[in-house]
Amino acid sequence: MTTTDTAAALAAYHRTFDEMERRGAGLLDDGANPAKLARDLLCVVLRLQCEDRFTGVDVAALEDVLGQIVTAQEDEAGR
């Protein structure tokens, strides 16, 4: 990869990351709850797997992440 290719790839990464950050900030500003979003994602993926779709998605990993999010929220709330 040339320096120009590397610079272009890095710029594209930063644009993508910036957009993700803006979307996340917008969701939080609108009152989104991270644990509820993660739960909803897990429910959607499980439903898709019941339809024999998204079978390569590691649901156990999603469950672990959901647990980590709940723990983080509880820690922030001082529980």
ABEGO torsion letter per residue (X at the ends): XBAAAAAAAAAAAAAAAAAAAAAAAAAAAAGBBAAAAAAAAAAAAAAAAAAGBGAABBAAAAAAAAAAAAAAAAAAAGX
